[in-house]
Amino acid sequence: MSTSTALASTSTSIASASTAITARAAYGQTRRKLVLAFDIGTTFSGISYSILDPGNIPEVKGVTRFPANELINGASKIPTIIYYDKEGSVQAVGAEATREGIVELAEDNEWVKAECLNTSPPPPP
């Protein structure tokens, strides 16, 4: 097999694999469903969703509006920052956790800040 034939064959295989990955079948169940996917990153996070309607091909869409981030059109990521109160209830998330005055409010109320989440497993003992 010549190099050009091998390259053409590889390109065809890649194109076929790409088509197979992006081709979606119609949703075959009888009940409508909402599917959420959370991408929790070390510095930024995002959410995607799909509404599964019987007989329709699902579309995956990204969430682009978040509290305290409404003025930024199309921003699909928010900072991975969460403030919790003493009882463990969430008080501020993402852009809310970066707004002006939040640090003082958190200190006054003794909130705990979680950020830069470490996704690595702990070292062995």
HELIX and SHEET records of a PDB file:
HELIX    1   1 THR A    3  THR A   22  1                                  20    
HELIX    2   2 GLY A   94  THR A   98  5                                   5    
HELIX    3   3 ILE A  102  ASP A  108  1                                   7    
SHEET    1   A 3 LYS A  33  ILE A  40  0                                        
SHEET    2   A 3 PHE A  44  LEU A  52 -1                                        
SHEET    3   A 3 LYS A  61  GLY A  62 -1                                        
SHEET    1   B 3 LYS A  33  ILE A  40  0                                        
SHEET    2   B 3 PHE A  44  LEU A  52 -1                                        
SHEET    3   B 3 ILE A  78  PRO A  79 -1                                        
SHEET    1   C 3 VAL A  90  VAL A  93  0                                        
SHEET    2   C 3 ILE A  81  TYR A  84 -1                                        
SHEET    3   C 3 VAL A 112  GLU A 115 -1                                        
END                                                                             
